[in-house]
Amino acid sequence: MTRLIFLGAPGAGKGTQAKLIANLCSIPHVSTGDILRTAVTNQASLGLQAKLYMDRGDLVPDQLVVALIQERLKNHDAQEGWILDGFPRNVAQAEFLDSLLNEIDQPCDYVVNLDVPDDILVQRMLERGRTDDTEEVIRNRLKVYREQTSPLIDFYSKRKKLAIVNGDQLMDGVTDDLKKLIQR
């Protein structure tokens, strides 16, 4: 069984790697963004609650996101493992998630931090060519990410769950490092 949480700054490649490893292990790639969109589209009760926040441009409260994740992880396809991408984003969310995973008896194997230097991330995101991706905007997003994520790195490191993977290498190299991690 493989149960991983992926962390990484915007542009680190966590979504790409999460999909690759999920396919390799035949487990679901659980993206909180996808969960929210699906719940809203299906007009599930939790999705309708989330939509109220999303329509106002507010963040969906942690407890509601955890409830959606709980619902998703109870699905049959997630019983043999999963990769969680996009959650948690802060220590409060990590504590909620830890409680949930203990409650449903699905402990996380590793929290993978794809580590990439900021200058490389800026370069990658500028190369995407999105109009909202100016260097100033990207550097601010990275600053905010680092501020929110530093405590998470400490949180999981203290719990002996953190695995740091060098994300500043060719895509196949990152995938190979991830494969080695899950084969431990």
Secondary structure in CASP SS format (residue, H / E / C, confidence):
PFRMAT SS
TARGET T0000
AUTHOR 0000-0000-0000
METHOD secondary structure of the structure
MODEL  1
M C 1.00
T E 1.00
R E 1.00
L E 1.00
I E 1.00
F E 1.00
L E 1.00
G E 1.00
A C 1.00
P C 1.00
G C 1.00
A C 1.00
G C 1.00
K H 1.00
G H 1.00
T H 1.00
Q H 1.00
A H 1.00
K H 1.00
L H 1.00
I H 1.00
A H 1.00
N H 1.00
L H 1.00
C H 1.00
S C 1.00
I C 1.00
P C 1.00
H E 1.00
V E 1.00
S E 1.00
T H 1.00
G H 1.00
D H 1.00
I H 1.00
L H 1.00
R H 1.00
T H 1.00
A H 1.00
V H 1.00
T H 1.00
N C 1.00
Q C 1.00
A C 1.00
S H 1.00
L H 1.00
G H 1.00
L H 1.00
Q H 1.00
A H 1.00
K H 1.00
L H 1.00
Y H 1.00
M H 1.00
D H 1.00
R C 1.00
G C 1.00
D C 1.00
L C 1.00
V C 1.00
P C 1.00
D H 1.00
Q H 1.00
L H 1.00
V H 1.00
V H 1.00
A H 1.00
L H 1.00
I H 1.00
Q H 1.00
E H 1.00
R H 1.00
L H 1.00
K C 1.00
N C 1.00
H H 1.00
D H 1.00
A H 1.00
Q C 1.00
E C 1.00
G E 1.00
W E 1.00
I E 1.00
L E 1.00
D E 1.00
G C 1.00
F C 1.00
P C 1.00
R C 1.00
N C 1.00
V H 1.00
A H 1.00
Q H 1.00
A H 1.00
E H 1.00
F H 1.00
L H 1.00
D H 1.00
S H 1.00
L H 1.00
L H 1.00
N H 1.00
E H 1.00
I C 1.00
D C 1.00
Q C 1.00
P C 1.00
C C 1.00
D C 1.00
Y E 1.00
V E 1.00
V E 1.00
N E 1.00
L E 1.00
D E 1.00
V C 1.00
P C 1.00
D H 1.00
D H 1.00
I H 1.00
L H 1.00
V H 1.00
Q H 1.00
R H 1.00
M H 1.00
L H 1.00
E H 1.00
R H 1.00
G C 1.00
R C 1.00
T C 1.00
D C 1.00
D C 1.00
T C 1.00
E H 1.00
E H 1.00
V H 1.00
I H 1.00
R H 1.00
N H 1.00
R H 1.00
L H 1.00
K H 1.00
V H 1.00
Y H 1.00
R H 1.00
E H 1.00
Q H 1.00
T H 1.00
S H 1.00
P H 1.00
L H 1.00
I H 1.00
D H 1.00
F H 1.00
Y H 1.00
S H 1.00
K H 1.00
R C 1.00
K C 1.00
K C 1.00
L E 1.00
A E 1.00
I E 1.00
V E 1.00
N E 1.00
G C 1.00
D C 1.00
Q C 1.00
L C 1.00
M H 1.00
D H 1.00
G H 1.00
V H 1.00
T H 1.00
D H 1.00
D H 1.00
L H 1.00
K H 1.00
K H 1.00
L H 1.00
I H 1.00
Q C 1.00
R C 1.00
END
